[in-house]
Amino acid sequence: MDRSYTYIADLAGSIPEVPEDSILSRTIFESEQIKVMLFGFAAGEELSEHTASMPAILHFLEGEADLTLGDDRMEAGPGTWVHMPAHLSHSIQAKTAVVMMLMLIKSG
């Protein structure tokens, strides 16, 4: 049997329930090209403004959040998808409990 793939039937369910006042993260896949992590935010939790040294993709799976990308502020909800170039300042504030997938694109 070919095991060169990764299959996850319930992506949002791959992260445990997030305790109050917490943010959890779990790496679900990593290769030379990409690192994929799931984040679970309790309502009201925030990742303050920061940058990543490589391009990244955010995909919101559950919940509602305020998202800042550079100088732009917007709302994120289930299905929101964002590509960010390296070094773009960004922050995330969870308005409700949030599950988000982060894909860090490594240089090839």
C-alpha positions as CSV (number, residue, x, y, z in Angstrom):
1,M,0.0,0.0,0.0
2,D,1.3,3.5,-0.9
3,R,1.8,5.6,2.2
4,S,3.1,8.7,0.4
5,Y,0.0,10.7,1.3
6,T,-1.6,12.2,4.4
7,Y,-5.4,11.8,4.9
8,I,-7.3,13.6,7.7
9,A,-11.0,13.0,7.7
10,D,-11.9,15.8,10.2
11,L,-9.3,18.6,10.1
12,A,-11.1,20.8,12.7
13,G,-11.5,17.8,15.0
14,S,-7.7,17.2,14.9
15,I,-7.2,19.7,17.6
16,P,-8.5,19.1,21.2
17,E,-10.9,21.4,22.9
18,V,-9.1,24.6,23.8
19,P,-9.1,25.5,27.4
20,E,-10.4,29.0,28.4
21,D,-7.7,31.7,28.0
22,S,-5.5,29.6,25.8
23,I,-4.2,29.1,22.3
24,L,-3.2,25.6,21.2
25,S,-1.2,24.6,18.2
26,R,-0.4,21.3,16.6
27,T,1.8,20.4,13.6
28,I,-0.2,18.0,11.4
29,F,2.3,17.8,8.5
30,E,5.8,18.8,7.6
31,S,8.0,18.3,4.6
32,E,10.8,20.1,2.9
33,Q,8.3,22.3,1.1
34,I,5.6,23.0,3.7
35,K,4.7,23.0,7.4
36,V,1.0,22.7,8.2
37,M,-0.2,23.6,11.7
38,L,-3.7,23.8,13.3
39,F,-4.4,26.5,15.8
40,G,-7.2,26.5,18.3
41,F,-8.1,29.9,20.0
42,A,-10.3,30.3,23.0
43,A,-12.7,33.2,22.6
44,G,-11.0,36.5,23.2
45,E,-7.5,35.2,22.7
46,E,-5.0,37.0,20.4
47,L,-1.9,36.5,18.4
48,S,-0.4,39.9,18.6
49,E,1.2,41.6,15.5
50,H,4.1,39.6,14.1
51,T,5.7,38.6,10.8
52,A,6.7,35.2,9.3
53,S,10.0,34.8,7.5
54,M,8.3,32.8,4.7
55,P,5.0,33.0,2.7
56,A,2.0,31.6,4.6
57,I,-1.6,30.6,4.0
58,L,-4.3,31.0,6.7
59,H,-7.5,29.0,6.3
60,F,-10.2,29.6,9.0
61,L,-12.2,26.4,9.6
62,E,-14.4,27.4,12.6
63,G,-15.3,30.6,14.5
64,E,-15.1,34.3,14.0
65,A,-12.0,36.5,14.3
66,D,-10.7,40.0,13.7
67,L,-7.7,39.8,11.3
68,T,-5.1,42.5,10.6
69,L,-2.9,42.2,7.5
70,G,-0.5,45.1,7.2
71,D,-2.6,48.2,7.7
72,D,-5.9,46.4,6.6
73,R,-8.4,45.2,9.2
74,M,-11.1,42.6,8.3
75,E,-13.2,39.8,9.7
76,A,-12.5,36.1,9.2
77,G,-14.9,33.3,9.5
78,P,-15.4,29.7,8.4
79,G,-14.0,29.4,4.8
80,T,-11.8,32.6,5.0
81,W,-8.6,32.0,3.1
82,V,-5.6,34.3,3.1
83,H,-2.2,34.2,1.3
84,M,0.5,36.3,3.0
85,P,3.9,37.1,1.5
86,A,6.9,36.8,3.8
87,H,7.4,39.6,6.3
88,L,3.8,40.9,6.2
89,S,2.8,42.1,9.7
90,H,-0.4,40.4,10.8
91,S,-2.5,39.7,14.0
92,I,-5.5,37.6,14.9
93,Q,-8.1,38.2,17.6
94,A,-10.6,35.5,18.2
95,K,-14.1,36.8,18.8
96,T,-15.4,33.3,19.4
97,A,-13.6,30.0,19.7
98,V,-11.6,29.6,16.4
99,V,-9.9,26.7,14.6
100,M,-7.4,27.9,11.9
101,M,-5.0,26.1,9.7
102,L,-1.6,27.7,9.0
103,M,0.5,26.6,6.1
104,L,4.1,27.9,6.0
105,I,5.6,27.6,2.6
106,K,9.3,26.9,2.8
107,S,11.6,28.1,0.1
108,G,12.4,25.3,-2.4
